[in-house]
Amino acid sequence: MKMLYETAGFFGGIGYGCLFGLLALRVSTWSPTSRRQLPVTALAALGRRSLSGYLVQSVAWLVLAPPYALALGDRLDSPTFVAAGCALLVWLGTLAGAYLMHRRGRRGPAEVLLRRLAYGRR
């Protein structure tokens, strides 16, 4: 059973790599003015502001999950469903925020602070 598990995991990893490669090839053929380019642009914007996105998500989980805060998992019937719903909503919120910052030509606040601390004012 262990050998089957390890072999399936190895080939599954190769399969995921191929799947994402094909997906990237498909996305690269879209025209830059296409409406389908919006999700790719939003994901790239979140990637450029990844530290800010990480910090926002960490604070959101700190507020939503623990028993000393909102404790949504304990108050509702299905903690797994609540966690999945909160994860999706928090991620979509950070994605939308990063896209809006991209549209306005602004960097993420954490990236600006880190750059200022590392290099000083210029």
C-alpha positions as CSV (number, residue, x, y, z in Angstrom):
1,M,0.0,0.0,0.0
2,K,2.9,2.4,0.8
3,M,4.5,1.7,-2.6
4,L,1.2,2.4,-4.3
5,Y,0.8,5.7,-2.4
6,E,4.3,6.9,-3.1
7,T,4.0,6.0,-6.8
8,A,0.7,7.6,-7.2
9,G,2.0,10.8,-5.5
10,F,5.0,10.9,-7.8
11,F,3.0,10.6,-11.0
12,G,0.2,12.8,-9.6
13,G,2.8,15.6,-9.1
14,I,4.0,15.2,-12.7
15,G,0.4,15.3,-13.8
16,Y,-0.3,18.5,-11.9
17,G,2.8,20.1,-13.4
18,C,1.6,19.2,-16.9
19,L,-1.9,20.4,-16.2
20,F,-0.6,23.8,-15.0
21,G,1.8,24.0,-18.0
22,L,-1.1,23.4,-20.4
23,L,-3.2,26.0,-18.5
24,A,-0.4,28.6,-18.8
25,L,0.0,27.9,-22.5
26,R,-3.8,28.4,-23.0
27,V,-3.8,31.6,-21.0
28,S,-0.8,33.0,-22.9
29,T,-2.7,32.8,-26.2
30,W,-5.4,35.1,-25.0
31,S,-5.4,38.7,-26.3
32,P,-4.4,41.4,-23.8
33,T,-7.7,43.1,-24.3
34,S,-9.8,40.0,-23.7
35,R,-12.2,39.9,-20.8
36,R,-10.8,36.5,-19.8
37,Q,-7.5,38.2,-18.9
38,L,-9.1,39.7,-15.8
39,P,-8.5,36.7,-13.5
40,V,-4.9,36.4,-14.6
41,T,-4.3,40.1,-14.0
42,A,-5.9,39.9,-10.6
43,L,-3.8,36.9,-9.6
44,A,-0.6,38.7,-10.8
45,A,-1.6,41.8,-8.9
46,L,-2.0,39.7,-5.7
47,G,1.4,38.0,-6.4
48,R,3.0,41.4,-6.6
49,R,1.5,42.4,-3.3
50,S,1.9,38.9,-1.7
51,L,3.3,40.2,1.7
52,S,0.3,42.5,2.1
53,G,-2.1,39.8,1.1
54,Y,-0.5,37.3,3.5
55,L,-0.7,39.8,6.4
56,V,-4.4,40.7,5.7
57,Q,-5.3,37.0,5.5
58,S,-3.4,36.3,8.8
59,V,-5.3,39.2,10.6
60,A,-8.6,38.0,9.1
61,W,-8.1,34.5,10.5
62,L,-7.0,35.9,13.8
63,V,-10.3,37.7,14.0
64,L,-12.6,35.1,12.5
65,A,-11.4,31.8,14.0
66,P,-10.2,31.8,17.6
67,P,-12.5,31.4,20.5
68,Y,-11.5,34.7,22.1
69,A,-12.5,36.6,18.9
70,L,-15.6,35.9,16.7
71,A,-15.3,32.1,16.9
72,L,-17.4,31.5,13.8
73,G,-16.5,27.8,13.8
74,D,-17.9,27.2,17.2
75,R,-21.1,29.3,16.8
76,L,-22.3,27.6,13.6
77,D,-23.1,24.0,13.0
78,S,-20.4,23.0,10.6
79,P,-16.9,24.3,11.4
80,T,-15.4,22.8,8.2
81,F,-18.0,24.5,6.0
82,V,-17.5,27.8,7.9
83,A,-13.7,27.6,7.5
84,A,-14.0,26.8,3.8
85,G,-16.5,29.7,3.3
86,C,-14.3,32.1,5.3
87,A,-11.2,31.0,3.4
88,L,-12.9,31.7,0.1
89,L,-14.3,35.0,1.1
90,V,-11.0,36.3,2.7
91,W,-9.0,35.2,-0.4
92,L,-11.5,36.8,-2.8
93,G,-11.3,40.0,-0.7
94,T,-7.5,40.1,-0.9
95,L,-7.7,39.4,-4.6
96,A,-10.1,42.2,-5.2
97,G,-8.1,44.6,-3.0
98,A,-4.9,43.8,-4.9
99,Y,-6.6,44.2,-8.2
100,L,-7.9,47.7,-7.1
101,M,-4.4,48.7,-6.0
102,H,-3.1,47.5,-9.4
103,R,-5.7,49.5,-11.3
104,R,-4.7,52.6,-9.3
105,G,-0.9,52.0,-9.8
106,R,-0.2,51.6,-6.0
107,R,2.0,49.1,-4.3
108,G,0.9,47.1,-1.3
109,P,1.4,48.8,2.1
110,A,3.6,46.1,3.5
111,E,5.8,46.1,0.4
112,V,6.2,49.9,0.7
113,L,7.0,49.7,4.4
114,L,9.5,46.9,3.8
115,R,11.2,48.8,1.0
116,R,11.4,52.0,3.1
117,L,12.9,50.1,6.1
118,A,15.4,48.3,3.9
119,Y,16.5,51.3,1.7
120,G,15.3,54.4,3.5
121,R,13.7,57.4,1.9
122,R,15.0,58.2,-1.6
